[in-house]
């Protein structure tokens, strides 16, 4: 059972909505704030609330991009581009860090993957080899007998 909530019809006290919008509006210029629709503004309010709730619970959460000050965002963009450029000149490239990377763990033992072949492909290859060698359909039991026994052992 799903419930949809119409954000415009949600009953909030006007002072709560104004306070929430004031908290969010400080992250945007006046021009940017004017261009945002009501639903976009509410989305940003909920993004900030979710971030605050998660950090208050002690969880590691990524700071939403809009909450970084313009100065911080500019500095981080400049730092990132400098780091990538300097590493590229050395032949190294910086990997982007996922927000879920703290949840990953490394394998203790190396896993070796083995190619799994299709029995039908193997049969076709053997028939092609026979044709190339000029054997054709000779030999009573030959490959069919071996293949039949192999199928029985697999089942």
C-alpha positions as CSV (number, residue, x, y, z in Angstrom):
1,X,0.0,0.0,0.0
2,X,1.6,3.3,-1.1
3,X,0.7,6.7,0.0
4,X,1.4,9.7,-2.1
5,X,1.6,13.1,-0.5
6,X,0.9,16.3,-2.3
7,X,3.4,18.7,-0.9
8,X,1.3,21.7,-1.7
9,X,-1.6,20.3,0.4
10,X,0.5,19.1,3.3
11,X,-0.5,21.0,6.3
12,X,2.6,22.7,7.8
13,X,2.6,25.7,10.0
14,X,3.6,28.7,7.8
15,X,6.4,29.6,10.2
16,X,7.8,26.1,9.8
17,X,7.8,26.3,6.1
18,X,9.3,29.7,6.1
19,X,12.0,28.7,8.5
20,X,12.9,25.6,6.4
21,X,13.0,27.7,3.3
22,X,15.2,30.2,5.0
23,X,17.6,27.5,6.1
24,X,17.9,26.2,2.5
25,X,17.9,29.6,0.7
26,X,21.2,30.5,2.2
27,X,22.9,27.9,0.0
28,X,21.7,29.6,-3.2
29,X,22.1,32.9,-4.8
30,X,19.0,35.1,-5.1
31,X,18.8,34.3,-8.8
32,X,19.1,30.6,-8.3
33,X,16.5,30.6,-5.5
34,X,14.1,32.6,-7.7
35,X,14.4,30.0,-10.5
36,X,13.6,27.0,-8.3
37,X,10.1,25.7,-8.2
38,X,8.2,25.2,-5.0
39,X,8.6,21.4,-5.3
40,X,12.4,21.7,-5.9
41,X,12.7,23.9,-2.8
42,X,10.8,21.3,-0.7
43,X,13.1,18.6,-2.2
44,X,16.2,20.5,-0.9
45,X,14.5,20.9,2.5
46,X,14.0,17.1,2.7
47,X,17.6,16.4,1.5
48,X,19.0,18.6,4.3
49,X,16.7,17.0,6.8
50,X,17.7,13.5,5.7
51,X,21.4,14.5,5.9
52,X,20.9,15.9,9.4
53,X,19.0,12.9,10.6
54,X,21.6,10.5,9.3
55,X,24.5,12.3,10.8
56,X,22.7,12.7,14.2
57,X,22.2,8.9,14.2
58,X,26.0,8.5,13.8
59,X,25.9,7.4,10.2
60,X,28.4,8.6,7.6
61,X,26.5,10.6,5.0
62,X,27.7,12.5,2.0
63,X,27.2,16.2,2.3
64,X,24.7,17.2,-0.4
65,X,26.3,19.3,-3.1
66,X,24.0,22.3,-2.6
67,X,25.1,22.5,1.1
68,X,28.7,23.1,0.2
69,X,29.4,26.8,0.1
70,X,30.3,28.3,-3.3
71,X,33.8,28.9,-2.0
72,X,34.2,25.3,-0.8
73,X,32.7,24.0,-4.0
74,X,35.1,26.1,-6.1
75,X,38.1,25.1,-4.0
76,X,37.2,21.4,-4.2
77,X,36.7,21.6,-8.0
78,X,40.0,23.3,-8.3
79,X,41.8,20.8,-6.0
80,X,40.2,17.9,-7.8
81,X,41.3,19.1,-11.2
82,X,44.8,19.9,-10.0
83,X,45.2,16.5,-8.4
84,X,44.0,14.7,-11.5
85,X,46.2,16.8,-13.7
86,X,49.3,16.3,-11.6
87,X,48.7,12.5,-11.4
88,X,48.0,12.3,-15.1
89,X,51.4,13.8,-15.8
90,X,53.0,11.1,-13.6
91,X,51.0,8.4,-15.5
92,X,48.6,7.8,-12.5
93,X,44.9,8.6,-12.5
94,X,42.9,9.2,-9.4
95,X,39.9,6.9,-9.0
96,X,36.6,8.6,-7.9
97,X,35.5,7.6,-4.4
98,X,32.0,6.1,-4.1
99,X,29.8,7.2,-1.2
100,X,29.4,3.5,-0.5
101,X,33.1,2.7,-0.4
102,X,33.1,2.5,3.4
103,X,30.7,-0.4,3.1
104,X,32.9,-2.5,0.8
105,X,35.5,-4.9,2.0
106,X,38.4,-6.6,0.2
107,X,38.5,-10.3,-0.4
108,X,40.9,-12.2,1.8
109,X,41.7,-14.8,-0.9
110,X,42.1,-14.2,-4.6
111,X,39.3,-15.6,-6.7
112,X,40.2,-17.3,-10.0
113,X,37.5,-17.4,-12.5
114,X,37.4,-20.4,-14.9
115,X,35.8,-20.3,-18.3
116,X,32.8,-22.5,-18.6
117,X,32.3,-24.0,-22.0
118,X,29.0,-25.0,-23.7
119,X,28.8,-28.7,-24.6
120,X,27.1,-27.8,-27.9
121,X,30.1,-25.6,-28.8
122,X,32.5,-28.4,-28.0
123,X,30.5,-30.9,-30.2
124,X,30.5,-28.4,-33.1
125,X,34.3,-27.9,-32.7
126,X,34.9,-31.7,-32.7
127,X,32.8,-32.1,-35.8
128,X,34.7,-29.3,-37.5
129,X,38.0,-31.0,-36.6
130,X,36.8,-34.3,-38.0
131,X,35.8,-32.6,-41.3
132,X,39.2,-30.9,-41.5
133,X,41.1,-34.2,-40.9
134,X,38.8,-35.9,-43.4
135,X,37.5,-38.4,-40.9
136,X,33.8,-37.5,-41.5
137,X,31.2,-39.7,-40.0
138,X,33.5,-42.8,-39.6
139,X,33.9,-44.9,-36.5
140,X,31.0,-46.9,-34.9
141,X,30.9,-45.7,-31.3
142,X,33.6,-43.0,-31.6
143,X,32.7,-39.6,-30.3
144,X,29.0,-40.3,-29.8
145,X,29.7,-43.1,-27.4
146,X,32.1,-40.9,-25.4
147,X,29.7,-38.0,-25.4
148,X,26.8,-40.3,-24.3
149,X,28.9,-41.6,-21.4
150,X,29.9,-38.1,-20.5
151,X,26.3,-36.9,-20.4
152,X,25.4,-39.8,-18.1
153,X,28.1,-39.0,-15.7
154,X,27.1,-35.3,-15.5
155,X,23.5,-36.1,-14.6
